[in-house]
Amino acid sequence: MARKDKASNAAQKAKGKAKEAAGKLTDDESLEYEGKTDQVKGDVKQAGENVKDAFKHGR
């Protein structure tokens, strides 16, 4: 399950980067902001996964 979650988090970050880039290209500040938000959400979820892994492995 952890690998699936990590892949999902990475996909969310990639999707966010694409939205941010599209927003910059089209001067759509809303889309750019949404992309940045997606990236942060992916980072936060990934941090949570890292904490879970640390507890599972006794670190």
N, C-alpha and C positions, 0 to 999 in steps of 0.2 A: 504494500500500500504506500509506503514512503516514497518509493521510486515514482509511482504514479503521481503523487502529490507534488514531488519536486519537478516532474516534467510539466505538470499543469502550471506550476508557479513560473517556470521558465517561459512557457508559452504565453502566459499573461504579460510578462515583462516584454517579450518580443512584440506582442500585439500592441502594447502601450508605446513602444518605440516607433512602430509603424504609424500609429495614430498621431503621435507627436510630429513625426516628419511630414505626414500629410497635412497636418494643421499649419506647419511652417510654410510649406509650399503654396498653400491656398490662402494664406493669411487668415486662417480660421482659428482665432484664439481659443474658442471653446473646445474644438477638437484637440488642439495642442495641449490644453490643460487636462482634458480627459485622458490623453495618452500618458502624461506625466503621472496622473493619479493611478492609472493602471499599473505603471511601473512601480510605484511606491507600494501598492497593495501586494504585488508579487514579491517585493523585497521583504515586506513584513511577514507574509506567509512563509517565505523561505527561512526567515529567522526563527519562526516558530518550529519549523521542521528540524532545524539545526539544534534547537534546545531539546526537542524530543529525542533526537539521536544521541545527544550527550548524556541524557538520563538513561537511555537504554544501554549504553556502553559504559556506564559508570564513570563518566568524566566530569 
